């Protein structure tokens, strides 16, 4: 609960804008990389436009939901003080690391559950190698997870920097509304 006399450089509408912008730029980063590589290798075609439509239809609402549920608490904490670009980059990396840790915990729990069933056998891979066997990552799977995690951290840092650029450094003297 916030004290009514506490001063914050950002208003509640700044916080809401930061959450929405984070969702949008995170979605652009996560979807833009595979889409750009697809368009780069095959050129701009109807399939690319079709993919953007479906990614927007399903990806944007998911991105907004994740940001409102998981990113907003971090942004609320971060926006209690004025934000520099360095601070935005550090918080962007920290938020990404927390989301990656959550994803890893869910993945490890699922693989543990699969390992408890002796009748379950599965293997998952791509054209370069096997990613997981019976839910457990192979060496190649761990390498892909690390590579994708680093890409996600870079995307989150860039999104945080762009959000800071748009939101600005904040004003002095804005009162925080007391939570009821």
Buried (B, 14 or more C-beta within 10 A) or exposed (E): EEEEEEEBBBBEEBBEBBBBBBBBBBBBBBBBBEBEEBBEEEEEEEEBEEBBEEBEEEBBEEBBEBBBEEBBEBBBEBBBEBBEEEBBBBBBBBBBBEBBEEBEEEBEEEBEEBEEEEEEEEEEEEEEEBBBBBBBBBEBBEEBBEEBBEBBBBBBBBBBBBBBEEBEEBEEEBEBEEEE
